[in-house]
């Protein structure tokens, strides 16, 4: 588990992961996602999911499709299942 920007990039680049979870509240989140997605050691195929305790954050529409809110409700679980089904169909 990483606790900041630098350690998150190091962990993400240390091996291939099936999935990367990021806390939306982490400092420099947008830069972190960009850095991870553009790192040749990680690859663009690794899905990144953001978790947030805030209902409304400053994400773009595309980012919101990959942001899941903590304290999951039934609709949140359905959204997560739909997301994973899309990932499976794409591969």
C-alpha positions, 0 to 999 in steps of 0.5 A: 500500500502506498501513502503518497505520490512517489510511493504509489508510482514506485509500487505501481511500477514494481510489478504488473497488477490486475487492478490499481485502486486509488483514493481520490483524496490522495495528494495530486491524484490526477497527476498520479493517474496520468503518471501511472497510465503513461509509465511503460513499465505498468502499461495502459491495460491496467485498470485504475479505479478511484475510491472516494468518500465524497459523493460529488468530487471534481472529476470529469465525466469519464473519471466519474465512471471509474470512481466508486464511493466508499460505504457502498450501497446496492447501486454502487455494487451494481456499478462496480459489477458493470465496470468489471464486466466491461473489463472482461469483455474488452479482454 
